Amino acid sequence: MRQIFTTFTVFILLISLSLTLKAQVLAPKTVYNIRDYGAVGTGKKLDHKAINKAIEACAQAGGGTVVVPPGTYLCGSIRLKSNINLYIDAGAVILGAPAEMNAYDPSESFPDTAYQDGGHTYFHNSLIWGENLKNISITGRGMINGGGLTSKDKEHLGDPTGGSIGTGDKAIALKLCRNILIRDITIFHGGHFAIIATGCDLMTLDNLTIDTNRDGIDIDCCTNTVVSNCRVNCPNDDAICPKSSFALGRKVITENLIITNCQVSGFKEGTLLDGTRIPAKAGWSNGRIKFGTESNGGFRNCVVSNCVFKNSNGLALEEVDGGIMENIIVNNIIMEDVSHYPIYITLGRRNRGPKAITGMGTVKNISISNIIVKNADSLSGIQITGTPGYYVEDIRLSNIKISYKGGGTKEQGERLFPELERGYPEPFLLGMNPAFGIFVRHVKGLKLDNIVFETIKPDFRPAMICSDVDGLEIDKFRAPSQDGISSVRFSDVKNYDIKNSPVLQSVVR
């Protein structure tokens, strides 16, 4: 009996083994190692052709994972395909080739007038790019080192609309793609944009470390996007920047966006990665989260939460190109060593777009709460401004504590502050603000609840200036005051109610 059982068991095992081997023979290959297609990983020989062969083979087989194993892979343009996970393993580096090697794809044609700069107009001249794709991923613990990517464009050389640079200028560029995941990788020296996504849907960017020389992450005309757990250092430009440009030849809103649990900063490039965290001097912009400037379609249903700003500009919400900005929530933010301003909300009429369809935009329904700011620049406090005849509407700020550097003079507090109108929306271009705490102009419906301002040095400007405001509710407002200096200045303010704010109630009747 035992012999019969043993024979039967062996028979079953042989059948099982036979079926397993047959299944392995019939099963499609799903993992493609780029070294099997000729990549060498020495950092001296161009490897992007081998990587593209692996991607093509994987795509033709129905999809899978293309593995970039440890090594340094000198590359021009890598072309993504649908249903591909480009897995950059720990110890692997994709290194951008220098321009003189002519390894990048040429810029595609753009048939219409470009109302946006070259970086937003062209995608194929990038280190890694994809267009009209679905189900794509870039994952792994490896690095994309932009190497020879350029960060300059004609916009910064005097041409307001920019143009094609003609060489690699972006680390990752995605256009009109759907169901995207970029996770765990590190990007260093990412060119004009470390990541730019335009017209994309269902996108997740998670646990990324970006230390770069221009923009970190640009989310342009995208829907249903989550940016989470990322560290983005950009000393010379914006860290995380939702936009809504005219790059698709029409107005497209950026909506249903969540930015959460992220750190943004403006340290010198490379010093986030090496741990030295050397502060960079603030220029036009550095290391912030900014909505805009391109805003033809606008922004709707967006949340920014649980983020830390360090040695950077503050939060900017800019609608200046005719789109809508509405239903924006910002909550639980810490800022330290903030340049220029802590919070900036503006409606302007730069209106960069086709004249026939680019009218005045709108800004309404914005809630900003639970904000702590340490060592904020004395240039400007919070700014909330519309433009003459066009109002920012229904804004609420609550539970905000800001420590300013102070040092403003009485003369600066008496300065006539220029309107933004058609100007570029950067507070430093308008000069020193006459209010050290908060400046409000052309606003309907503003609620301020539990706002606390402090100054490290005495400041002889008013804590608050309001002009052309209809509907102002203030509860629990505190700020330092100086002898002989009015803490608040109202001009054409209607329907206001001030409670539990002695520094204001003693002045406003």
C-alpha positions as CSV (number, residue, x, y, z in Angstrom):
1,M,0.0,0.0,0.0
2,R,2.8,2.4,0.9
3,Q,4.5,1.6,-2.5
4,I,1.3,2.4,-4.4
5,F,0.9,5.7,-2.5
6,T,4.6,6.7,-3.2
7,T,4.2,5.9,-6.9
8,F,1.0,7.9,-7.1
9,T,2.7,10.9,-5.3
10,V,5.6,10.9,-7.7
11,F,3.2,10.7,-10.7
12,I,1.3,13.7,-9.4
13,L,4.5,15.7,-8.9
14,L,5.7,14.9,-12.4
15,I,2.4,16.1,-13.8
16,S,2.6,19.3,-11.7
17,L,6.2,20.0,-12.9
18,S,5.2,19.4,-16.5
19,L,2.3,21.9,-16.2
20,T,4.5,24.4,-14.5
21,L,7.2,24.2,-17.2
22,K,4.6,24.4,-19.9
23,A,3.0,27.5,-18.3
24,Q,6.5,29.1,-18.1
25,V,7.0,28.5,-21.8
26,L,3.6,29.9,-22.8
27,A,3.6,32.8,-20.3
28,P,4.5,36.1,-21.9
29,K,7.7,37.8,-20.8
30,T,6.9,40.8,-18.6
31,V,10.3,41.9,-17.4
32,Y,12.8,43.4,-19.8
33,N,16.4,44.2,-18.7
34,I,17.9,47.0,-20.8
35,R,21.3,45.2,-20.7
36,D,19.8,42.4,-22.8
37,Y,19.2,45.0,-25.5
38,G,22.7,46.5,-25.5
39,A,22.9,49.0,-22.7
40,V,26.3,49.0,-21.0
41,G,25.9,51.5,-18.1
42,T,29.4,53.0,-18.1
43,G,28.3,56.6,-18.4
44,K,30.4,57.1,-21.5
45,K,28.5,55.4,-24.3
46,L,25.0,56.5,-25.2
47,D,22.5,53.9,-23.9
48,H,19.1,55.5,-24.8
49,K,18.8,53.5,-28.1
50,A,19.1,50.2,-26.1
51,I,16.6,51.5,-23.6
52,N,14.2,52.4,-26.3
53,K,14.6,48.9,-27.9
54,A,13.7,47.4,-24.5
55,I,10.7,49.6,-24.2
56,E,9.5,48.9,-27.7
57,A,9.8,45.1,-27.2
58,C,7.9,45.3,-23.9
59,A,5.2,47.4,-25.5
60,Q,4.8,45.1,-28.4
61,A,4.4,42.1,-26.0
62,G,1.5,43.9,-24.3
63,G,3.4,45.7,-21.6
64,G,5.4,45.0,-18.5
65,T,8.5,46.3,-16.6
66,V,11.6,47.7,-18.2
67,V,14.4,47.4,-15.7
68,V,17.3,49.8,-15.5
69,P,19.8,47.9,-13.3
70,P,22.7,49.5,-11.3
71,G,25.1,51.6,-13.5
72,T,25.2,55.0,-15.2
73,Y,23.4,55.2,-18.5
74,L,24.3,58.2,-20.6
75,C,21.1,59.0,-22.6
76,G,19.4,61.2,-25.0
77,S,15.6,61.0,-25.5
78,I,13.9,57.9,-23.9
79,R,10.4,57.4,-25.4
80,L,7.8,55.9,-23.1
81,K,5.1,53.6,-24.4
82,S,1.7,52.6,-23.0
83,N,1.5,49.9,-20.3
84,I,5.2,50.3,-19.4
85,N,6.8,50.6,-16.0
86,L,10.2,52.0,-16.3
87,Y,11.9,50.7,-13.2
88,I,15.1,52.5,-12.2
89,D,16.8,50.3,-9.7
90,A,18.8,51.4,-6.6
91,G,22.3,52.3,-7.9
92,A,21.1,53.1,-11.4
93,V,21.5,56.6,-12.9
94,I,20.0,57.8,-16.1
95,L,22.4,60.6,-17.1
96,G,21.3,63.3,-19.5
97,A,23.7,63.7,-22.4
98,P,25.4,67.0,-23.2
99,A,23.8,69.1,-26.0
100,E,26.7,68.7,-28.4
101,M,26.1,64.9,-28.6
102,N,22.8,65.7,-30.5
103,A,21.1,62.8,-28.7
104,Y,17.7,64.4,-28.0
105,D,14.7,64.2,-30.2
106,P,13.9,67.4,-32.1
107,S,11.1,69.6,-30.9
108,E,7.7,68.8,-32.4
109,S,5.9,71.4,-34.5
110,F,3.5,73.7,-32.8
111,P,0.9,74.8,-35.3
112,D,-0.6,77.8,-33.5
113,T,0.7,80.9,-31.8
114,A,2.5,79.9,-28.6
115,Y,1.0,81.9,-25.8
116,Q,3.2,80.0,-23.3
117,D,7.0,79.7,-23.0
118,G,9.0,77.1,-24.9
119,G,9.2,74.8,-21.9
120,H,5.4,74.4,-22.0
121,T,5.1,74.2,-25.8
122,Y,7.5,71.4,-26.7
123,F,7.9,68.0,-25.1
124,H,9.8,65.6,-27.4
125,N,13.1,67.4,-26.8
126,S,13.3,65.9,-23.3
127,L,15.3,63.2,-21.5
128,I,12.2,61.0,-20.9
129,W,8.9,61.8,-22.7
130,G,5.5,60.4,-23.6
131,E,2.5,61.6,-25.5
132,N,-1.0,60.1,-25.8
133,L,-0.1,57.2,-23.6
134,K,-2.0,55.2,-20.9
135,N,-0.9,53.1,-17.9
136,I,2.6,54.4,-17.6
137,S,4.9,54.3,-14.5
138,I,8.4,55.5,-13.6
139,T,9.4,53.9,-10.3
140,G,12.4,52.6,-8.3
141,R,15.0,53.9,-6.0
142,G,17.4,55.1,-8.7
143,M,18.2,58.6,-10.0
144,I,17.6,60.7,-13.1
145,N,20.5,63.1,-13.3
146,G,19.8,65.8,-15.9
147,G,23.5,66.2,-16.6
148,G,23.6,68.1,-19.9
149,L,20.0,69.4,-19.8
150,T,19.7,73.1,-20.3
151,S,17.5,75.3,-18.0
152,K,17.5,78.4,-20.2
153,D,14.7,79.5,-22.5
154,K,14.0,82.5,-24.7
155,E,11.4,83.7,-22.2
156,H,14.3,84.5,-19.8
157,L,16.2,86.2,-22.7
158,G,13.6,88.8,-23.4
159,D,11.0,86.9,-25.5
160,P,7.8,86.8,-23.5
161,T,6.4,83.7,-25.3
162,G,9.6,81.8,-25.6
163,G,10.4,79.2,-28.2
164,S,12.0,75.8,-28.8
165,I,15.4,75.4,-27.3
166,G,16.2,72.7,-29.7
167,T,18.0,70.5,-27.2
168,G,17.2,68.6,-24.0
169,D,15.6,70.8,-21.5
170,K,13.3,68.6,-19.3
171,A,13.9,65.5,-17.3
172,I,10.4,64.0,-17.6
173,A,7.7,65.4,-20.0
174,L,4.2,63.9,-20.4
175,K,1.4,65.2,-22.6
176,L,-2.1,63.9,-22.9
177,C,-1.4,60.8,-20.9
178,R,-3.7,58.9,-18.6
179,N,-3.2,56.7,-15.5
180,I,0.3,57.7,-14.5
181,L,2.5,56.8,-11.5
182,I,5.9,58.3,-10.7
183,R,7.2,57.0,-7.4
184,D,10.3,56.8,-5.2
185,I,12.8,58.1,-7.8
186,T,15.3,61.0,-7.3
187,I,15.8,63.7,-9.9
188,F,18.8,66.0,-9.8
189,H,19.4,68.9,-12.1
190,G,16.2,68.5,-14.0
191,G,16.5,71.3,-16.6
192,H,13.7,73.7,-17.3
193,F,11.3,71.2,-15.6
194,A,12.2,68.2,-13.6
195,I,8.6,66.9,-14.3
196,I,6.0,68.6,-16.5
197,A,2.7,67.0,-17.2
198,T,0.2,68.7,-19.6
199,G,-3.3,67.6,-20.3
200,C,-2.9,64.4,-18.2
201,D,-5.6,62.6,-16.1
202,L,-5.4,60.2,-13.2
203,M,-1.8,61.0,-12.1
204,T,0.0,60.1,-8.9
205,L,3.4,61.6,-8.0
206,D,4.6,60.1,-4.7
207,N,7.7,60.0,-2.5
208,L,9.9,61.9,-5.0
209,T,13.1,63.7,-4.1
210,I,13.9,66.5,-6.5
211,D,16.9,68.8,-6.3
212,T,17.0,71.0,-9.4
213,N,17.9,74.3,-11.0
214,R,14.5,75.4,-12.3
215,D,10.9,74.2,-11.8
216,G,10.4,71.0,-9.9
217,I,6.9,69.7,-10.7
218,D,4.6,71.5,-13.1
219,I,1.0,70.2,-13.4
220,D,-0.6,71.9,-16.4
221,C,-4.2,71.5,-17.6
222,C,-4.4,68.2,-15.6
223,T,-7.3,66.5,-13.8
224,N,-7.4,64.1,-10.9
225,T,-3.8,64.5,-9.7
226,V,-2.2,63.6,-6.3
227,V,1.2,64.9,-5.3
228,S,2.2,63.4,-2.0
229,N,5.2,62.8,0.3
230,C,7.6,64.7,-2.0
231,R,10.7,66.8,-1.2
232,V,11.3,69.4,-3.9
233,N,14.2,71.9,-3.8
234,C,14.3,74.6,-6.4
235,P,16.5,77.6,-5.6
236,N,15.9,79.4,-8.9
237,D,12.2,78.7,-9.6
238,D,9.0,77.1,-8.3
239,A,9.0,73.8,-6.5
240,I,5.4,72.6,-7.1
241,C,3.5,74.6,-9.7
242,P,0.0,73.9,-10.9
243,K,-0.6,75.8,-14.2
244,S,-3.3,76.0,-16.8
245,S,-1.6,77.3,-20.0
246,F,-2.8,77.5,-23.6
247,A,-0.4,74.7,-24.6
248,L,-3.2,72.5,-25.8
249,G,-4.6,75.2,-28.0
250,R,-7.6,75.7,-25.8
251,K,-8.6,76.6,-22.3
252,V,-8.3,73.6,-20.0
253,I,-8.8,73.8,-16.3
254,T,-6.6,72.1,-13.8
255,E,-8.9,70.6,-11.2
256,N,-9.3,67.9,-8.6
257,L,-5.8,68.3,-7.4
258,I,-4.3,67.3,-4.0
259,I,-0.8,68.4,-2.9
260,T,-0.1,66.9,0.6
261,N,2.7,65.9,3.0
262,C,5.3,67.7,0.9
263,Q,8.4,69.7,1.7
264,V,9.5,72.6,-0.6
265,S,12.7,74.6,-0.3
266,G,15.1,77.1,-2.0
267,F,18.5,75.8,-0.9
268,K,21.4,75.8,-3.4
269,E,21.1,73.1,-6.0
270,G,22.5,69.8,-4.7
271,T,22.6,70.8,-1.1
272,L,19.3,69.1,-0.4
273,L,20.8,65.8,-1.6
274,D,24.1,66.1,0.2
275,G,22.5,67.2,3.4
276,T,24.2,70.6,3.8
277,R,21.0,72.6,3.0
278,I,22.8,75.9,2.1
279,P,20.3,78.7,1.7
280,A,20.2,80.3,-1.7
281,K,19.5,84.0,-2.2
282,A,15.9,84.6,-3.4
283,G,15.5,85.8,-6.9
284,W,12.3,86.0,-9.0
285,S,11.0,82.9,-7.2
286,N,12.4,80.1,-5.2
287,G,11.1,76.8,-3.8
288,R,7.5,77.7,-3.4
289,I,4.1,76.2,-4.2
290,K,2.5,78.5,-6.8
291,F,-0.7,78.3,-8.7
292,G,0.0,80.1,-12.0
293,T,1.3,82.2,-13.6
294,E,-0.1,80.6,-16.8
295,S,-3.8,80.4,-16.0
296,N,-5.9,80.5,-19.1
297,G,-8.2,77.7,-17.9
298,G,-7.7,78.2,-14.2
299,F,-8.0,76.0,-11.1
300,R,-10.9,74.4,-9.3
301,N,-11.3,71.9,-6.4
302,C,-7.7,72.0,-5.2
303,V,-6.3,71.1,-1.8
304,V,-2.8,71.9,-0.4
305,S,-2.3,70.4,3.1
306,N,0.4,69.3,5.6
307,C,3.3,71.0,3.8
308,V,6.6,72.6,4.9
309,F,8.2,75.6,3.2
310,K,11.8,76.2,4.0
311,N,14.0,79.1,2.8
312,S,11.5,79.8,0.0
313,N,8.9,82.2,-1.2
314,G,5.5,81.7,0.3
315,L,2.3,80.4,-1.1
316,A,1.0,82.1,-4.3
317,L,-2.4,81.8,-5.8
318,E,-2.3,83.8,-9.1
319,E,-5.1,84.1,-11.7
320,V,-4.0,86.5,-14.4
321,D,-4.8,85.0,-17.8
322,G,-8.6,84.9,-17.8
323,G,-9.4,81.6,-16.1
324,I,-11.3,80.8,-13.0
325,M,-9.9,80.0,-9.5
326,E,-12.4,78.6,-7.1
327,N,-12.8,76.1,-4.3
328,I,-9.2,76.1,-3.1
329,I,-8.4,74.8,0.4
330,V,-5.0,75.3,2.1
331,N,-4.5,73.8,5.5
332,N,-1.8,72.9,8.0
333,I,1.3,74.7,6.5
334,I,4.6,75.6,8.2
335,M,6.9,78.1,6.7
336,E,10.4,79.2,7.9
337,D,12.7,81.8,6.4
338,V,10.2,83.0,3.9
339,S,11.3,85.5,1.2
340,H,9.1,88.3,-0.3
341,Y,5.7,87.3,1.2
342,P,4.0,84.5,3.2
343,I,0.6,84.4,1.3
344,Y,-0.2,86.0,-2.0
345,I,-3.7,85.9,-3.7
346,T,-4.2,88.0,-6.8
347,L,-6.5,88.5,-9.7
348,G,-4.8,90.4,-12.6
349,R,-5.4,90.9,-16.3
350,R,-2.1,90.0,-18.0
351,N,-4.4,88.0,-20.3
352,R,-1.7,86.2,-22.2
353,G,-3.9,84.3,-24.7
354,P,-6.0,84.8,-27.8
355,K,-7.8,88.1,-27.5
356,A,-11.0,86.7,-28.8
357,I,-11.5,84.3,-25.9
358,T,-9.3,85.7,-23.1
359,G,-11.4,87.9,-20.8
360,M,-11.2,88.7,-17.2
361,G,-10.8,85.8,-14.8
362,T,-12.4,85.2,-11.4
363,V,-11.1,84.3,-7.9
364,K,-13.5,83.1,-5.3
365,N,-14.1,80.5,-2.5
366,I,-10.7,80.2,-1.0
367,S,-10.0,79.0,2.6
368,I,-6.5,79.2,4.2
369,S,-6.1,77.9,7.7
370,N,-3.7,76.7,10.4
371,I,-0.6,78.4,9.1
372,I,2.6,79.1,11.1
373,V,5.3,81.3,9.6
374,K,8.6,82.1,11.2
375,N,11.1,84.8,10.0
376,A,9.0,86.2,7.1
377,D,10.5,88.9,4.8
378,S,9.6,92.5,5.7
379,L,9.0,93.3,2.0
380,S,5.4,92.3,2.1
381,G,2.9,90.7,4.4
382,I,-0.2,88.8,3.2
383,Q,-1.5,90.3,0.0
384,I,-5.1,89.7,-1.3
385,T,-5.8,91.9,-4.3
386,G,-8.2,92.1,-7.2
387,T,-7.9,94.6,-9.9
388,P,-10.0,97.8,-10.4
389,G,-13.6,96.8,-11.2
390,Y,-12.9,93.1,-10.6
391,Y,-13.0,91.6,-7.2
392,V,-11.5,88.6,-5.4
393,E,-14.5,87.1,-3.6
394,D,-15.3,85.0,-0.5
395,I,-11.9,84.5,1.1
396,R,-11.4,83.1,4.6
397,L,-8.1,83.1,6.6
398,S,-8.1,81.5,10.0
399,N,-5.7,80.4,12.7
400,I,-2.6,82.1,11.2
401,K,0.5,83.2,13.1
402,I,3.3,85.0,11.3
403,S,6.5,86.3,12.8
404,Y,7.9,89.0,10.5
405,K,11.4,90.4,10.4
406,G,10.0,93.9,10.7
407,G,12.1,97.1,10.4
408,G,9.7,99.0,8.1
409,T,9.6,102.7,8.3
410,K,6.8,105.3,8.6
411,E,7.6,106.6,5.2
412,Q,7.3,103.2,3.7
413,G,3.9,102.9,5.4
414,E,2.7,106.0,3.7
415,R,3.7,104.8,0.2
416,L,1.1,104.6,-2.5
417,F,1.0,101.0,-3.5
418,P,0.7,100.4,-7.3
419,E,-2.0,98.2,-8.8
420,L,-1.0,95.0,-10.5
421,E,-3.3,95.5,-13.5
422,R,-1.5,93.9,-16.5
423,G,1.8,93.5,-14.7
424,Y,3.6,90.2,-13.9
425,P,2.3,89.0,-10.6
426,E,5.3,89.0,-8.3
427,P,5.1,91.1,-5.2
428,F,8.7,92.2,-5.2
429,L,8.1,93.9,-8.6
430,L,5.7,96.2,-6.8
431,G,8.2,97.2,-4.1
432,M,7.8,97.5,-0.4
433,N,4.2,97.1,0.8
434,P,2.9,99.9,3.0
435,A,1.4,97.3,5.4
436,F,3.6,94.9,7.2
437,G,0.9,92.4,8.1
438,I,-1.9,92.2,5.5
439,F,-2.8,94.3,2.5
440,V,-6.3,93.9,1.0
441,R,-7.7,95.7,-2.1
442,H,-10.7,95.0,-4.4
443,V,-12.2,92.2,-2.3
444,K,-15.8,91.2,-1.6
445,G,-16.4,89.0,1.4
446,L,-13.3,88.5,3.5
447,K,-13.2,86.7,6.9
448,L,-10.2,86.9,9.2
449,D,-10.3,84.7,12.3
450,N,-7.6,84.3,14.9
451,I,-4.8,86.1,13.0
452,V,-1.6,86.9,15.0
453,F,1.3,89.0,13.7
454,E,4.6,89.5,15.4
455,T,7.7,91.5,14.4
456,I,11.3,90.7,15.4
457,K,12.2,94.4,14.9
458,P,9.7,97.2,15.4
459,D,7.8,98.0,12.3
460,F,6.4,101.5,11.7
461,R,3.9,100.6,9.0
462,P,0.3,99.7,9.6
463,A,-0.4,96.1,10.4
464,M,-3.4,96.2,8.1
465,I,-4.5,98.2,5.1
466,C,-7.9,97.7,3.4
467,S,-9.1,99.5,0.3
468,D,-12.2,98.9,-1.8
469,V,-13.5,96.1,0.4
470,D,-17.2,95.1,0.8
471,G,-18.0,92.7,3.6
472,L,-15.2,92.3,6.1
473,E,-15.4,90.2,9.2
474,I,-12.6,90.2,11.7
475,D,-12.5,88.2,15.0
476,K,-9.4,87.9,17.2
477,F,-6.8,89.9,15.3
478,R,-3.6,90.7,17.2
479,A,-0.5,92.7,16.0
480,P,2.1,95.0,17.6
481,S,1.5,98.7,17.4
482,Q,3.9,101.6,17.6
483,D,3.2,105.0,19.3
484,G,2.0,107.5,16.8
485,I,1.4,104.9,14.1
486,S,-2.1,103.8,13.2
487,S,-2.4,100.0,13.2
488,V,-5.0,100.0,10.5
489,R,-5.9,102.1,7.5
490,F,-9.3,101.7,5.8
491,S,-10.4,103.3,2.5
492,D,-13.7,102.6,1.0
493,V,-14.5,99.7,3.3
494,K,-18.2,98.8,3.6
495,N,-20.1,96.4,5.8
496,Y,-17.4,95.5,8.2
497,D,-17.6,93.9,11.6
498,I,-14.6,93.7,14.0
499,K,-14.7,91.7,17.3
500,N,-12.1,90.8,19.9
501,S,-9.4,92.9,18.2
502,P,-8.4,95.8,20.4
503,V,-5.6,96.9,18.2
504,L,-8.1,97.5,15.4
505,Q,-11.2,98.6,17.4
506,S,-9.3,101.4,19.0
507,V,-8.7,102.9,15.6
508,V,-11.7,101.9,13.4
509,R,-15.0,103.4,14.4
